[in-house]
Amino acid sequence: MASSANQIILCKAAVSWEAGKPLVIEEVEVAPPQAMEVRIKILYTAICHSDIYFWEAKEQSPLFPRIFGHEAGGIVESVGEGVTELKPGDHVLPIFTGECKDCAHCKSEQSNMCELLRVNPDRGVMIEDGKSRFSIKGKPIYHFVGTSTFSEYTVVHSGCVAKINPSAPLDTVFLLSCGFCTAKKFGVTEFVNPKDHNKPVQEVLVEMTNGGVDTSIECTGNIQAMISAFERLGVAVLVGFPGKDDVFKTHPLNFLTERTLKGTFYGNFKPRTDIPLLVEKYMNKYS
């Protein structure tokens, strides 16, 4: 079979033509990877609420037509000039925030906010030449956070690709997120639905835990949930993506009463370095 490297690939993709409108399965043209880029055959992908948030485009500048998707796993089909750490056939996870390994953030133990490749949902093109690698009959289709995995093939900057153990089950590790059964396996004993109670959930938790939890992690991006997470003693970690105009207000005295508020992005993992290690931990535990 002739190699598809350096050739345009025709494939199916779920294209969003307008904000909030149903995605349309289209035949798209996927250009070859340019310098420091990788073209990936996507085998598995999932939908995240962040995809929905930017598809709705209620609180940000709309950028359409666009191919969404950022949770996925696949196999490298071809690589562009200068790519040395990846090759065709490698099993990989596209990552929406990258790791160049050269900037001050990448070299710091305290940050994963790569100066070159940090996530930017407002950028719909590749950083090397400011162009899209997707098109339909000559019309450019925008990328999403550098991944666009709702396509059978996608082009990603090599710094946004984590190479993983080829023995790892892609249909499982591509997601690397938590679920109900996962939480139970790691020791979660109680699940609380705020709708089941007629009082604020933080008050319910105080009663359940005899004074409050040591650490709370807010993952929804809901501003009221963030405030609830912070209203008791301990450490509150904000993970969820808030609305554009949301404001978190609190009195400085709250910090003087042993409360700690902090945020985290991608678990503070350095994607190319740490994601393969997470996969190995999974393999060692469940193999």
C-alpha positions in Angstrom: 0.0 0.0 0.0 1.4 3.4 -1.0 2.3 5.7 1.9 0.0 8.6 2.6 2.8 10.7 4.0 3.1 14.1 2.3 -0.3 13.6 0.7 -3.7 15.2 1.5 -5.9 12.7 3.3 -9.7 12.7 2.7 -11.6 11.5 5.8 -14.8 12.0 7.8 -15.0 14.7 10.5 -17.8 16.1 12.7 -17.8 19.8 11.7 -19.5 22.6 13.6 -20.6 25.2 11.1 -22.4 27.5 13.6 -22.6 28.1 17.3 -25.0 25.7 19.0 -26.0 24.0 15.8 -25.8 20.2 15.3 -22.5 18.9 14.1 -22.4 17.7 10.5 -20.4 14.7 9.4 -18.4 16.0 6.4 -15.6 14.8 4.2 -12.6 17.0 5.0 -9.2 17.4 3.5 -6.4 17.0 6.0 -3.1 18.5 4.8 0.3 16.8 5.6 2.1 17.9 8.8 4.5 20.8 8.4 7.6 21.5 10.5 7.3 20.2 14.1 3.9 18.8 13.4 2.4 15.3 13.5 -0.6 13.8 11.7 -2.5 11.3 13.8 -5.1 8.7 12.9 -7.7 9.1 15.7 -9.0 5.7 17.0 -10.9 6.9 20.0 -12.3 10.2 21.1 -14.7 11.5 23.8 -16.7 14.6 24.3 -15.9 16.9 27.2 -18.0 19.7 28.6 -15.3 22.1 27.4 -16.2 21.1 23.8 -19.8 22.0 24.5 -18.9 25.3 26.2 -17.0 26.5 23.1 -19.5 25.0 20.7 -22.3 27.0 22.4 -20.0 30.1 22.1 -22.2 32.1 24.6 -19.3 33.8 26.4 -16.5 34.0 23.9 -15.9 35.1 20.3 -17.4 32.5 17.9 -14.9 30.8 15.6 -16.6 28.7 13.0 -16.6 26.4 11.1 -14.6 24.3 13.5 -13.7 20.8 14.4 -13.9 20.2 18.2 -12.5 17.4 20.3 -9.5 17.2 22.6 -9.8 13.9 24.5 -8.5 11.2 22.2 -6.0 8.5 21.4 -4.5 7.4 18.1 -1.5 6.3 16.0 1.0 8.6 14.3 0.5 8.5 10.5 3.3 10.8 9.5 5.6 13.5 10.9 6.8 16.8 9.7 10.3 18.2 9.4 12.2 18.4 12.6 10.2 15.9 14.5 12.6 13.5 16.1 10.8 12.0 19.2 7.9 10.6 17.2 7.5 8.3 14.2 4.7 6.7 12.2 3.1 3.9 14.2 3.6 5.4 17.6 0.7 5.2 20.0 -0.1 8.7 21.2 -2.5 10.9 23.1 -3.0 14.5 21.7 -2.8 17.0 24.5 -4.6 20.4 24.4 -1.8 22.1 26.3 1.7 21.4 25.3 5.2 21.1 26.6 8.0 22.5 24.5 10.6 21.5 27.2 12.7 24.6 26.5 10.8 27.6 28.0 11.1 28.9 31.6 7.7 27.3 32.5 8.6 23.9 31.1 11.9 23.9 33.0 10.2 25.0 36.2 9.0 22.4 38.7 6.2 24.8 39.7 4.5 25.4 36.3 3.2 23.6 33.3 2.0 26.7 31.4 4.3 26.4 28.4 5.0 29.8 26.9 4.8 28.4 23.3 2.1 25.8 23.5 -0.2 26.6 26.4 -3.9 26.1 25.6 -5.5 28.9 23.6 -9.1 28.3 22.6 -9.2 31.5 20.5 -6.5 30.2 18.1 -8.0 28.2 15.3 -4.8 27.7 13.3 -1.4 26.1 13.6 1.3 28.2 15.3 4.0 27.6 12.7 2.4 29.4 9.8 -1.0 30.6 11.0 -2.9 28.3 8.7 -5.4 25.5 9.2 -4.6 21.9 8.1 -8.4 21.2 7.6 -10.4 22.3 4.6 -13.6 21.4 2.7 -13.4 22.2 -1.0 -10.8 24.8 -0.4 -12.6 26.4 2.6 -10.5 26.4 5.7 -11.9 24.7 8.8 -10.6 26.0 12.2 -8.8 23.9 14.7 -9.8 23.6 18.4 -7.2 23.9 21.2 -4.6 22.4 18.8 -6.2 19.0 18.7 -9.5 18.7 16.8 -10.1 15.1 17.5 -13.6 14.8 16.1 -11.9 13.9 12.9 -10.6 10.6 11.6 -7.2 12.3 11.1 -5.9 15.4 12.7 -2.6 17.5 12.7 -1.1 18.5 16.0 2.1 20.3 17.1 4.6 17.6 18.2 4.9 19.4 21.6 1.2 18.6 22.2 1.6 14.8 21.7 2.3 12.3 24.5 3.9 9.1 23.3 2.7 6.1 25.3 3.3 2.4 25.7 1.9 0.6 22.7 0.7 -2.2 24.9 -1.6 0.2 26.8 -5.3 -0.1 25.8 -6.0 3.0 23.9 -9.7 2.7 24.4 -9.1 3.1 28.1 -6.1 5.3 28.7 -7.1 7.9 26.1 -9.5 9.4 28.6 -7.4 9.3 31.7 -10.3 10.8 33.7 -12.2 9.6 36.8 -15.6 8.0 37.0 -18.0 6.7 39.6 -16.3 3.2 39.8 -12.8 4.7 39.8 -13.6 7.0 42.7 -15.0 4.0 44.7 -11.9 2.0 43.9 -9.7 4.7 45.3 -11.6 4.9 48.6 -14.5 7.3 48.1 -17.3 6.2 50.5 -19.9 8.9 50.2 -21.6 10.6 47.2 -23.7 13.7 47.9 -26.3 15.2 45.5 -27.0 18.8 46.4 -30.5 18.4 45.0 -31.3 15.8 47.7 -31.0 18.4 50.4 -32.8 21.6 51.4 -29.6 23.4 52.7 -26.3 24.4 51.1 -24.2 21.5 50.3 -21.3 22.8 52.3 -23.5 22.7 55.4 -24.4 19.1 54.6 -20.7 18.2 54.4 -19.9 19.9 57.7 -22.5 17.8 59.4 -21.3 14.6 57.7 -17.6 15.2 58.5 -17.9 16.7 62.0 -16.6 20.1 61.0 -15.7 20.1 57.3 -13.3 18.5 54.9 -9.6 19.0 54.7 -9.6 19.5 51.0 -12.3 20.3 48.4 -11.9 20.2 44.7 -14.3 22.1 42.5 -14.6 20.7 39.0 -17.7 22.2 37.5 -16.7 25.9 36.9 -19.9 27.0 38.6 -19.1 30.1 40.6 -21.5 29.2 43.4 -19.9 25.8 43.7 -16.5 27.5 44.0 -17.8 29.7 46.8 -19.2 26.7 48.5 -15.9 24.9 48.3 -14.1 27.8 49.9 -16.5 28.5 52.7 -15.1 26.0 55.2 -11.7 25.4 56.7 -9.1 23.6 54.7 -7.9 23.8 51.1 -10.1 24.6 48.1 -8.8 23.7 44.7 -10.5 25.2 41.6 -10.4 23.1 38.5 -13.5 23.9 36.6 -13.7 26.5 33.8 -15.7 29.5 35.0 -17.9 31.8 32.9 -16.2 34.8 31.2 -17.8 37.4 33.5 -17.8 35.4 36.7 -16.3 37.1 39.7 -15.2 35.3 42.9 -15.6 37.7 45.9 -14.5 37.0 49.4 -13.4 38.9 52.4 -9.6 38.9 53.2 -10.4 37.7 56.7 -11.3 34.3 55.2 -7.6 33.8 54.4 -6.7 34.7 58.0 -8.8 31.9 59.3 -6.7 29.1 57.9 -8.5 28.9 54.5 -6.4 28.2 51.4 -7.7 28.9 47.8 -5.7 27.7 44.9 -6.1 26.7 41.2 -4.7 24.0 39.1 -4.4 23.5 35.4 -4.2 20.0 34.0 -3.3 18.7 37.4 0.0 20.6 37.1 1.2 17.7 34.9 3.8 18.4 32.2 1.9 16.5 29.4 4.7 15.0 27.3 6.7 14.0 30.4 4.0 12.9 32.9 1.1 11.4 30.9 3.3 8.5 29.7 4.2 7.9 33.4 0.5 7.8 34.3 -0.1 5.3 31.6 2.7 3.1 33.0 1.3 3.3 36.5 -2.1 2.2 35.1 -0.4 -0.7 33.3 1.6 -1.8 36.3 -1.5 -1.8 38.5 -4.0 -3.5 36.2 -1.8 -5.7 34.0 
